[in-house]
Amino acid sequence: MVANVRGRRPDQPREMTGKIEMELEILSKEDAEAKPAGKGQEEPNENPHLDPPNRPATSFLWFTSPWKSLRYIIWNNYKWYIIGGLILLLIIAMIGLFIYSAPGALSEKLISQL
């Protein structure tokens, strides 16, 4: 028997907050004694065999490793937006410096020709 359960928070009834995929096997007492199982991934890890969880390298402890968390969470999702924003800021700074220095350079050139 395989059951899919959807988790919801009582204060946010329309927002799904998690999913659980669960396999439930109902056995008689004799069958249960013949097929022992440990809690979680403890021994004996059979009936069914549980593979180790596939967790990301950050483990989402941002306060212990903030740069690694930024790399995995923010950089992977927003890399091109960040690069584009930095290039745009560089172009705006260059245009601003040109507008700031152009009148002085132009007036020096005009005065030096006289």
VENURMO-V919397 format. One record per backbone hydrogen bond with DSSP energy under -1.0 kcal/mol. NH is the residue of the N-H (numbers start at 1). CO is the residue of the C=O. Records with the same first field share a line. If there is no record, write none. Layout:
# VENURMO-V919397
NH=CO + CO
This chain:
# VENURMO-V919397
3=22
5=20
7=18
12=9
15=12
17=7
20=5
22=3
24=1
32=28
33=29
34=30
35=31
38=44
42=39
46=44
55=53
61=58
64=61
65=61
69=65
70=66
71=67
72=68
73=69
74=70
75=70
76=71
78=74
82=78
83=79
84=80
85=81
86=82
87=83
88=84
89=85
90=86
91=87
92=88
93=89
94=90
95=91
96=92
97=93
98=94
99=95
100=96
101=97
102=98
105=101
106=102
107=103
108=104
109=105
110=106
111=107
112=108
113=109
